Amino acid sequence: MPHVRQLGEPETTKAALAIEAEPGVPGSWDDIVAATPAPVPATTTDRWLRLAPKRLPGERVTISLRGMSGEPELALHGSVMTGPSPNTRIDPYSIFSGASSYQGLATEGPHPWRALEPGDVYPCLLVLMPHYEALPVGRLAKDPEACAVLLERLRQWAGEQGLRSIAFEYLAPEAAVLTDALRTAGWPVVEFAARCDLHVTWSDFDGYMDTLSSRRRVRVRRELRALEEAGVRVGTRALRDEEAELVDLRCQLVVKYGGTADHAKEASMIRRLRSCFGDDEITVVTAEREGKTLGFGVFVQDGGTWMPTLAGADYTDPHSRLTYFATLFYKPIELAPERGIRIIPYGLGSWQAKQLRGCVAAPLYGAALRLDGHL
């Protein structure tokens, strides 16, 4: 049997690590993820990648390093972009030129592409998964030497494809070894933002409240009492085949934050949720008053992770004012221990509000390289 280098073993077969690119997500993707040393975010598996098929701009691609056995030892997922994306939270040129700073991204820089035009960096290989995280997967994902080889091979491959740049976005804490390899290779590593995670360490809601400051405890109790006095009831139910009411509330939230209401798109997301996950994995948390839904959050359980996936509210009704944190935080927090939840990833944005409610912020990084040799 051919020798395959073990983690930490002195490398004698660097030349045998060959790079390979294939469109989309390979059928063996979940096997590659399963071989990754812990910790690995639940959202790296195939069904999570399929849940948001159009979130990444350009053509999806998987890049892998294969060892002497021919099996993938290390892999990245992303897309090849031929030009800028209107989504400035993803678009590499917008972020690395500083144009996305107004969204709280890479506000401190450096902005290595500030003096460039979009045509200077596209087409670009964007290394990113649909849930705003970049990290390598595979048996050698946390091997510093393998990550260094990956960057070397990746740069060579991208140049051969006629690409002008490579960008890594939202390098997660689980990608620390790769992030260090990028620094060592001379890439400018930029702090983008922070990811907020809530680690479940309590056994009941009172235990959660004990983790908060006394001022915050008073505030939470006041909010919950106000909802109760207004006749708002917070509960859970299953996700149904048709969810016209939730779709409408979701569209209201999108419009509130500057987007365009697209009922067909939101309904399609609900159908994909039902196709990618079982009924017992999906929970809808609702805030209702007199039979009307005022706000909701959809959570998907994947092992010990409870992922907030969709939310919405009726901003035309004043009684919806306090339902966001009730449906997205307080009720899930109450239910999490009995469901075996260890972590609720609350993702990007509203970092201060999330930290006040117990979340821990972990930095997310990015790195970008122009292939003419300029950083």
Buried (B, 14 or more C-beta within 10 A) or exposed (E): EEEBBEEEEEBEEEEBBEBBBEEBBBEBBBEBBEBBBEEBBBBBBBBBBBBBEEBBBBEBBBBBBBBBEEBBBBBBBBBBBEBBBEEBBBBBBBBBBBBBBEBBBBBEEBBBBEEBEBEBBBBBBBBBBBBBBBBBBBBBBBBBBBBBBBBBBBBEBBEEEEBBBBBBBBBBBBBEBBBBBBEEBEBBBBBBBBBBBBEBEBEEBEEBBEBBEEEBBEBBEEBBEBBEEBEBBBEBEEBEEEBEBBBBBBBBBBEEEEEEBBEEBBBBBBEBBBEBBEEEBBBBBBBBBEEEBBBBBBBBBBEEBBBBBBBBBBBEBEBBBBBBBBBBBBBBBBBBBEEEBEBBBBBBBBBEBBBBBBBBBEEBBBBBBBBEEEE
